[in-house]
Amino acid sequence: MAERPFGQAEDRQENAMLRGRKKADAAVIGGGFTGLHTALLLARAGLRVALLEADTLGGGASARCAGTVGLLGRALLCDTEKSYGKEAAARYVEAQQAAFQTLRDLLPKCDSGVRFRERDLYLTAENEREKKRLEQEHRAMQRAGLNAELTQATQCPRPNVLSIRIQGQGTLEPPAYLRSLERLCAEKGVQLYEHSRVIAAESNLVYTQKGSVLAPYLIIATGFPVINVPGWYFLRLWQSQGYVLPLCGAGNANSTTDNAKRFLTFRIDITGQDF
């Protein structure tokens, strides 16, 4: 039996494999959150778009994520400031806010199974060392224009000495949201191809096992880079793995909690239970 992400419908109708030569204004490689969003926005702008996915749309990491929607990325803003400067950190926050608003604008067009719920997001510190980092992060957030407050009022089941609260964040069900994105892309005329792994790319041409797409714009939206040069990005990657544990009595139904080390997240499942 083929592996299926938790919550993904068994009766989903797959898209065809790419066969032969196709033409488009833009070719998007990768069918997860990034690829589907990109394809939809380009199609809305009037471009003819072809999307190529090596396996099934939304069948990778996107469908297996926690579904937390918020303005915090993996890196702390204070680290971004240190590496790239305050202006870059502020631009990053602006980009995150714009992306969040784009998602909110899409929600009325999505299926009911997406179940978006507004949550407060907490970033917590479990000891004095993390507390100092959290205070630095709060100052960086304020400089970048992010509305956040320091508090000790959180329902996180793990011990914590300080928290940052960001209001107006949320959670959704990734498989349902991915299916909605797929439907919206199809309605906008995006050519969706599955089981069509890109094996080579030129400046305006991508090749799969059975076909190719000629397009002046190529967008790589894969988790693992499919092109080595330029960039040698594969040398900068490392492998990680996550696990999901169901818990009872683990937190507040109106919040999502992450700790400062960014390796542990508590959120609520689709029934309102702790997850």
C-alpha positions in Angstrom: 0.0 0.0 0.0 1.4 3.4 -0.9 2.2 5.8 1.9 -0.4 8.5 2.3 -0.1 11.7 4.4 -2.3 11.9 7.5 -5.7 13.4 6.6 -5.2 13.1 2.8 -8.3 11.8 0.9 -8.0 8.3 -0.5 -10.3 9.0 -3.4 -8.3 11.9 -4.8 -8.1 11.9 -8.7 -4.5 12.3 -9.7 -3.3 14.5 -12.6 -1.7 13.1 -15.7 2.0 12.6 -16.3 3.7 15.0 -18.6 4.2 13.5 -22.1 5.6 15.2 -25.1 6.7 18.9 -25.6 4.5 21.6 -23.9 4.8 25.4 -24.0 4.0 27.8 -21.2 4.9 31.3 -20.0 6.2 29.9 -16.7 7.1 26.4 -15.5 6.9 25.7 -11.8 8.9 22.7 -10.4 7.5 21.3 -7.2 3.9 20.8 -6.1 3.9 21.7 -2.4 2.7 24.9 -0.7 5.3 27.0 -2.4 4.8 25.6 -5.9 1.0 25.6 -5.8 0.8 29.2 -4.4 3.3 30.4 -7.0 1.5 28.7 -9.9 -1.9 30.2 -8.7 -0.5 33.8 -8.4 1.2 33.6 -11.8 -2.0 32.3 -13.4 -4.0 35.1 -11.8 -1.6 37.5 -13.3 -2.5 36.2 -16.7 0.4 33.8 -17.4 0.1 30.3 -18.9 1.6 28.1 -16.2 2.7 24.5 -16.1 3.5 22.8 -12.8 5.6 19.7 -12.6 5.6 17.4 -9.5 7.9 14.4 -9.2 5.3 12.4 -7.1 1.8 13.6 -6.1 0.7 17.2 -5.5 1.0 18.0 -1.8 2.3 14.5 -1.1 5.6 15.5 0.6 6.6 17.7 3.5 3.7 20.2 2.9 1.0 17.7 3.8 2.9 16.4 6.8 3.6 19.8 8.5 1.9 21.0 11.7 -0.3 23.5 9.8 0.7 26.4 11.9 0.2 29.7 10.1 2.2 32.7 11.4 4.7 35.4 11.0 7.6 33.5 12.6 10.1 31.6 10.4 12.6 29.0 11.4 15.3 31.6 12.1 15.0 34.2 15.0 14.8 37.8 13.9 17.6 38.8 16.2 19.8 36.3 14.2 18.6 37.8 11.0 19.5 41.3 12.2 23.0 40.1 13.2 23.7 38.5 9.8 21.9 40.8 7.4 21.0 44.0 9.3 17.9 45.7 10.7 16.5 46.7 7.3 16.6 43.1 6.0 14.8 41.9 9.1 12.1 44.5 8.6 11.7 43.6 5.0 11.4 39.9 6.0 8.6 40.8 8.4 6.8 42.8 5.7 7.1 39.8 3.3 5.7 37.5 6.0 2.8 39.8 6.6 2.0 40.1 2.9 2.1 36.3 2.5 -0.2 35.8 5.5 -2.6 38.3 4.0 -2.5 36.5 0.7 -3.4 33.3 2.5 -6.3 35.0 4.4 -7.6 36.3 1.0 -7.6 32.7 -0.4 -9.5 31.2 2.6 -13.0 32.2 1.5 -12.4 30.3 -1.8 -11.1 27.1 0.0 -13.1 24.0 1.0 -14.6 23.8 4.4 -12.2 21.0 5.4 -9.3 23.6 5.7 -10.7 24.6 9.1 -8.7 27.7 9.6 -8.7 28.9 13.2 -7.2 32.0 14.7 -4.7 31.4 17.4 -2.3 33.3 19.5 1.2 32.1 18.9 3.6 31.9 21.8 7.4 31.6 21.6 8.6 30.4 25.0 11.9 30.2 27.0 12.5 27.3 29.4 15.5 28.6 31.3 17.4 31.8 32.0 19.7 31.4 29.0 16.7 31.1 26.6 15.1 34.0 28.5 17.9 36.4 27.5 17.6 35.2 23.9 13.8 35.8 24.0 14.2 39.3 25.3 16.7 40.0 22.4 14.1 38.5 20.0 11.3 40.7 21.4 13.4 43.9 20.8 14.2 42.7 17.3 10.5 42.1 16.6 9.6 45.6 17.8 12.3 47.2 15.6 11.0 45.2 12.6 7.4 46.5 13.2 6.0 43.2 14.5 3.3 43.6 17.1 4.4 41.2 19.9 4.3 41.3 23.7 6.3 39.7 26.5 4.2 37.7 28.9 4.3 34.8 31.3 0.7 33.9 30.7 0.8 30.8 28.5 -0.9 27.4 28.7 2.2 25.5 27.5 2.5 22.2 29.3 6.2 22.5 29.5 7.9 24.7 32.1 8.7 28.2 30.8 10.1 31.4 32.4 9.0 33.9 29.7 7.0 34.0 26.5 6.5 36.2 23.5 2.8 36.4 22.3 1.8 37.3 18.8 -1.9 37.6 18.3 -3.9 36.9 15.1 -2.0 33.8 13.9 -3.7 30.6 13.1 -3.8 26.9 12.2 -5.3 25.0 9.3 -5.4 21.4 8.0 -2.6 21.1 5.4 -4.0 18.3 3.2 -7.4 20.0 2.8 -5.7 23.4 2.1 -3.4 21.7 -0.5 -6.4 20.2 -2.3 -8.1 23.6 -2.3 -5.0 25.1 -3.9 -4.9 22.4 -6.5 -8.6 23.1 -7.4 -8.0 26.8 -7.6 -5.0 26.3 -9.9 -7.0 24.0 -12.2 -9.8 26.6 -12.3 -7.3 29.2 -13.4 -6.0 27.0 -16.2 -2.7 25.8 -14.6 -1.4 22.7 -16.4 -0.9 20.3 -13.5 1.4 17.2 -14.0 2.2 14.5 -11.5 4.8 11.7 -11.5 6.8 14.1 -13.7 10.2 14.4 -12.1 12.5 17.1 -13.7 15.8 15.5 -14.6 17.4 18.4 -16.4 16.9 22.1 -16.9 18.2 24.7 -19.3 17.6 28.5 -19.3 14.1 28.1 -20.8 13.5 24.4 -21.0 12.9 21.6 -18.4 13.0 17.9 -19.1 11.2 15.1 -17.4 11.3 11.3 -18.1 8.6 11.5 -20.7 8.4 15.1 -21.9 9.6 18.7 -21.6 8.3 22.2 -21.1 9.5 25.3 -23.0 9.0 28.4 -20.9 10.9 31.7 -20.5 10.4 31.6 -16.7 11.4 28.7 -14.5 10.6 28.6 -10.8 12.1 26.0 -8.6 9.9 25.3 -5.6 11.3 22.0 -4.5 12.4 21.1 -1.0 15.6 19.7 -2.4 17.4 21.7 -5.2 17.1 20.1 -8.6 19.8 22.2 -10.1 23.4 22.1 -8.8 25.0 25.1 -10.6 24.9 27.9 -9.9 24.6 27.9 -6.1 25.6 24.4 -5.1 22.6 24.6 -2.7 22.6 20.9 -2.0 25.8 21.3 -0.1 24.0 23.6 2.4 21.3 21.2 3.3 20.9 18.9 6.3 18.4 16.2 7.0 15.8 16.5 9.7 12.8 14.6 10.8 9.8 15.4 12.9 7.3 13.3 14.9 3.7 13.9 16.0 2.4 12.8 19.5 -1.2 13.1 20.5 -1.6 14.6 24.0 -4.5 15.3 26.3 -4.7 18.4 28.5 -1.7 19.9 26.8 -2.7 23.5 26.3 -5.1 26.3 25.5 -7.4 25.7 22.6 -6.8 29.3 21.4 -3.0 29.2 21.2 -0.1 27.6 19.4 3.1 27.3 21.4 6.7 27.0 20.1 9.9 27.1 22.1 12.9 29.3 21.5 15.0 26.4 20.2 12.3 25.9 17.5 12.2 22.1 17.9 8.9 21.6 19.8 5.4 22.8 18.9 2.0 22.4 20.6 -1.1 23.0 18.6 -4.8 22.0 18.5 -6.2 19.3 16.2 -9.2 19.6 14.0 -11.6 18.6 16.8 -10.3 21.2 19.2 -8.4 18.7 21.2 -4.7 19.1 22.1 -2.3 17.9 19.4 
